[in-house]
Amino acid sequence: MQTTLLPNRSILVLDGPDTLALLERLVTNNTHDWDIGEARYGALLTPQGKVIADFIAHRTEAGALLDTATNAVGDLSKRLKMFRLRAKVEIDVDGKLAAAITEDGAPDPRSPELPKRGVVEIDSAPEMSQADWDKIRIPAGVAEWGQDFIGAEVFPWEINMDRQGGVDLKKGCFVGQEVVSRMHRRGKLRKRNVIIEGENLEAGQSVTASGSLGEITSATATHALARLRTDRLAKAIEDGETLSVEDQPVQLVKTDWLEDEMAASLSDGTESFS
């Protein structure tokens, strides 16, 4: 496989002996038993539990490389520096490095359907178009900052971070943990990113049954990610309704966990959180 740079990504370098301790107390994933070269998925949240920026973090001997959206890297860097206090960690964007699909990379922690991913010199390979990358990530069910959400807009579960190894609910603390933990304990997470199949799909289109279920956030011609209310989706399926986009039928790509959550959403006694 040829090494190919990924579009609209930047590399934030964390360098210093306190790197792992800093990340451990701030971000959604843990930093324990993290081998050099291993990639982990995580995010920095607002105190209210919404995603400021998600990232693929690559462990290095000196710290970590955070592969994140270019339009989010400035805010992520600023906030990490704000929380750094006296920790011995240097935090800087390295304009000479880029995220890439490469055989020498680490498995993408979000989905086995995604290619290996690493960090390379920016002038070492051609860049993939956003459209070509969407054809890989959207059928795999992976949302992306700038395409499917922006900063402080969604909760982690709305982009399936908890289902893609991005949230460790057993770790001691992270910013926004109280909100995330409370909603997972309640067991009914109303909005989810789902994959749908159809024709002529476009971002911004509504997904409907008898009423609106939500909206497509990114799409190829035949596959889309849509952020839908799972309780409404479950009721529509239970009632035998057809899912549609622009009056054209579409198919929901089901997973075991999505079916379990939809079934739970039809039961009584748990507060909605939308």
C-alpha positions as CSV (number, residue, x, y, z in Angstrom):
1,M,0.0,0.0,0.0
2,Q,1.3,3.4,-0.9
3,T,1.7,5.9,1.9
4,T,-1.0,8.6,1.4
5,L,-1.5,11.8,3.5
6,L,-4.9,12.2,5.0
7,P,-6.8,15.5,4.2
8,N,-7.5,18.2,6.7
9,R,-5.5,16.8,9.6
10,S,-2.7,18.3,11.7
11,I,-0.3,16.9,14.3
12,L,0.0,18.2,17.8
13,V,3.2,17.1,19.5
14,L,3.2,16.5,23.3
15,D,6.8,16.1,24.5
16,G,8.0,15.6,28.0
17,P,8.0,13.3,31.1
18,D,4.5,14.4,32.3
19,T,2.7,13.8,28.9
20,L,0.9,10.7,30.0
21,A,-0.1,12.1,33.4
22,L,-1.5,15.2,31.7
23,L,-3.6,13.3,29.2
24,E,-4.7,10.8,31.9
25,R,-6.4,13.6,33.9
26,L,-7.9,15.4,30.9
27,V,-9.0,13.2,28.0
28,T,-11.6,10.4,27.6
29,N,-9.2,7.4,27.1
30,N,-6.6,6.0,29.5
31,T,-2.8,6.2,29.2
32,H,-2.0,2.9,31.0
33,D,-0.3,0.0,29.4
34,W,0.2,2.1,26.2
35,D,3.0,0.7,24.1
36,I,5.2,3.0,22.0
37,G,3.8,3.1,18.5
38,E,0.3,2.1,19.6
39,A,-2.6,4.4,18.5
40,R,-5.5,5.2,20.8
41,Y,-8.7,7.1,20.1
42,G,-9.8,9.9,22.5
43,A,-11.1,13.4,22.9
44,L,-11.0,16.5,25.1
45,L,-14.5,17.5,26.3
46,T,-16.0,20.6,27.7
47,P,-17.0,20.4,31.4
48,Q,-20.6,19.8,30.0
49,G,-19.4,16.7,28.3
50,K,-19.3,17.8,24.7
51,V,-16.5,17.0,22.3
52,I,-14.0,19.9,21.7
53,A,-11.8,17.8,19.5
54,D,-11.3,14.1,19.0
55,F,-7.9,12.6,17.9
56,I,-5.9,9.6,17.2
57,A,-3.0,9.6,19.7
58,H,0.2,7.8,18.8
59,R,2.5,7.0,21.7
60,T,6.1,8.0,21.3
61,E,9.2,7.6,23.5
62,A,9.1,11.3,24.4
63,G,5.3,11.7,24.7
64,A,2.5,11.5,22.2
65,L,1.5,12.7,18.7
66,L,-2.2,13.8,18.5
67,D,-3.6,13.5,14.9
68,T,-6.6,15.8,14.9
69,A,-8.6,18.0,12.6
70,T,-6.7,21.0,11.3
71,N,-9.5,23.4,12.2
72,A,-9.6,22.0,15.7
73,V,-5.9,21.8,16.5
74,G,-5.5,25.4,17.6
75,D,-8.3,25.2,20.2
76,L,-7.1,21.8,21.3
77,S,-3.5,23.1,21.8
78,K,-4.7,26.2,23.7
79,R,-6.9,24.2,26.1
80,L,-4.2,21.6,26.8
81,K,-1.7,24.4,27.6
82,M,-4.3,26.0,29.9
83,F,-4.6,22.7,31.9
84,R,-0.9,22.0,31.8
85,L,-0.1,24.1,34.9
86,R,3.4,23.0,36.1
87,A,3.4,19.7,34.2
88,K,6.7,19.1,32.2
89,V,5.1,18.9,28.8
90,E,5.8,20.9,25.6
91,I,2.8,21.3,23.4
92,D,3.2,22.5,19.8
93,V,1.8,22.0,16.3
94,D,4.4,20.5,14.0
95,G,3.8,21.8,10.5
96,K,6.3,19.3,9.0
97,L,4.3,16.2,10.1
98,A,1.1,14.8,8.7
99,A,-1.4,12.0,9.3
100,A,-1.2,9.3,6.8
101,I,-2.4,5.9,5.7
102,T,0.7,3.7,5.7
103,E,1.7,0.1,6.0
104,D,4.1,1.0,8.8
105,G,1.3,2.6,10.9
106,A,-0.8,1.3,13.7
107,P,-4.2,-0.2,13.4
108,D,-6.9,2.5,13.6
109,P,-8.5,1.9,17.0
110,R,-12.0,3.0,15.7
111,S,-12.7,0.2,13.3
112,P,-11.0,-2.9,11.8
113,E,-12.4,-1.7,8.4
114,L,-10.1,1.3,8.4
115,P,-6.5,1.1,7.1
116,K,-3.4,1.4,9.3
117,R,-2.6,5.0,10.2
118,G,0.6,6.8,11.2
119,V,2.5,10.1,11.2
120,V,5.0,10.9,8.4
121,E,6.9,13.9,7.0
122,I,4.5,16.1,5.1
123,D,6.3,16.1,1.8
124,S,6.9,12.3,1.7
125,A,3.6,11.3,0.0
126,P,0.6,12.5,-2.1
127,E,-2.5,13.6,-0.3
128,M,-5.8,11.8,-0.5
129,S,-8.9,13.9,-1.4
130,Q,-11.7,14.3,1.2
131,A,-14.1,12.5,-1.1
132,D,-11.8,9.5,-1.4
133,W,-11.3,9.3,2.4
134,D,-15.1,9.6,2.9
135,K,-15.5,6.5,0.7
136,I,-13.4,4.6,3.3
137,R,-14.6,6.0,6.6
138,I,-18.3,6.5,6.1
139,P,-19.1,2.8,5.3
140,A,-17.0,2.0,8.4
141,G,-19.3,4.3,10.5
142,V,-16.6,6.7,11.6
143,A,-17.5,10.3,12.1
144,E,-15.0,13.2,11.5
145,W,-14.6,16.6,13.0
146,G,-15.6,19.3,10.4
147,Q,-17.6,16.8,8.4
148,D,-20.0,15.3,10.9
149,F,-19.6,17.6,13.8
150,I,-17.7,20.7,15.1
151,G,-16.4,21.7,18.5
152,A,-18.7,21.6,21.5
153,E,-21.6,20.4,19.4
154,V,-22.0,16.7,20.2
155,F,-21.6,14.3,23.1
156,P,-19.2,11.4,22.7
157,W,-21.9,8.8,22.3
158,E,-23.6,10.8,19.5
159,I,-20.6,10.1,17.3
160,N,-20.2,6.5,18.8
161,M,-16.9,7.2,20.6
162,D,-17.9,4.8,23.3
163,R,-18.5,2.1,20.7
164,Q,-15.2,2.8,18.9
165,G,-12.8,2.5,21.9
166,G,-12.6,6.3,22.5
167,V,-14.1,6.5,26.1
168,D,-12.8,4.6,29.1
169,L,-15.6,4.7,31.7
170,K,-13.4,3.0,34.3
171,K,-10.6,5.6,34.4
172,G,-10.3,7.9,37.4
173,C,-11.2,11.3,35.8
174,F,-11.4,13.4,32.7
175,V,-13.0,16.7,31.8
176,G,-16.7,16.1,31.4
177,Q,-16.6,12.7,32.9
178,E,-19.6,13.2,35.3
179,V,-22.0,13.9,32.4
180,V,-20.7,11.0,30.3
181,S,-20.8,8.5,33.1
182,R,-24.3,9.6,34.3
183,M,-25.8,9.1,30.9
184,H,-24.2,5.7,30.4
185,R,-25.4,4.5,33.8
186,R,-29.0,5.5,32.7
187,G,-28.5,3.4,29.7
188,K,-30.6,5.3,27.1
189,L,-28.5,7.5,24.8
190,R,-31.0,9.0,22.5
191,K,-28.9,10.2,19.5
192,R,-26.4,8.0,17.6
193,N,-24.5,8.2,14.3
194,V,-25.8,5.4,12.1
195,I,-24.9,4.2,8.6
196,I,-27.6,4.3,5.9
197,E,-27.4,3.0,2.4
198,G,-29.3,4.6,-0.6
199,E,-28.8,6.6,-3.7
200,N,-27.9,10.3,-4.3
201,L,-27.3,10.9,-0.6
202,E,-26.0,14.3,0.6
203,A,-25.1,16.0,3.8
204,G,-28.0,18.0,5.3
205,Q,-30.8,15.8,4.0
206,S,-33.4,14.7,6.5
207,V,-34.0,11.1,7.3
208,T,-37.7,10.5,7.8
209,A,-40.3,7.8,8.5
210,S,-43.7,9.1,9.7
211,G,-41.7,12.1,10.9
212,S,-38.2,13.4,11.1
213,L,-35.6,11.1,12.7
214,G,-32.5,13.3,12.1
215,E,-30.2,14.4,9.5
216,I,-27.4,13.2,7.3
217,T,-24.1,14.6,8.4
218,S,-21.8,13.3,5.6
219,A,-22.2,11.1,2.6
220,T,-20.9,9.4,-0.5
221,A,-23.3,8.7,-3.3
222,T,-24.4,5.4,-1.8
223,H,-23.5,5.6,2.0
224,A,-24.1,8.2,4.6
225,L,-23.7,8.9,8.3
226,A,-26.8,10.3,9.9
227,R,-27.3,11.5,13.5
228,L,-30.7,10.1,14.4
229,R,-32.9,9.8,17.5
230,T,-32.7,6.1,18.2
231,D,-36.0,6.0,20.1
232,R,-37.9,7.4,17.1
233,L,-35.9,5.1,14.8
234,A,-36.8,2.1,16.9
235,K,-40.5,3.0,16.9
236,A,-40.5,3.5,13.1
237,I,-38.9,0.1,12.6
238,E,-41.3,-1.6,15.1
239,D,-44.2,0.0,13.3
240,G,-42.9,-1.3,9.9
241,E,-42.3,2.2,8.5
242,T,-40.0,2.8,5.6
243,L,-37.0,5.0,6.1
244,S,-36.7,7.7,3.5
245,V,-34.4,10.5,2.3
246,E,-35.9,13.0,-0.2
247,D,-38.9,10.6,-0.7
248,Q,-36.5,7.8,-1.7
249,P,-36.2,4.6,0.5
250,V,-33.0,4.0,2.3
251,Q,-31.7,1.1,4.4
252,L,-30.3,1.2,7.9
253,V,-27.1,-0.7,8.5
254,K,-27.7,-2.4,11.8
255,T,-25.2,-3.5,14.4
256,D,-25.8,-5.7,17.4
257,W,-25.3,-2.8,19.8
258,L,-27.6,-0.5,17.9
259,E,-30.3,-3.1,17.9
260,D,-29.9,-3.5,21.7
261,E,-30.1,0.3,22.3
262,M,-33.1,0.7,20.1
263,A,-34.9,-2.1,22.0
264,A,-34.0,-0.4,25.3
265,S,-35.3,2.9,24.0
266,L,-38.8,1.4,23.6
267,S,-39.0,0.5,27.3
268,D,-40.4,2.9,29.9
269,G,-38.9,4.5,33.0
270,T,-35.7,6.1,31.8
271,E,-35.2,9.8,31.2
272,S,-34.5,11.0,27.7
273,F,-31.3,13.1,27.1
274,S,-31.3,14.8,23.7
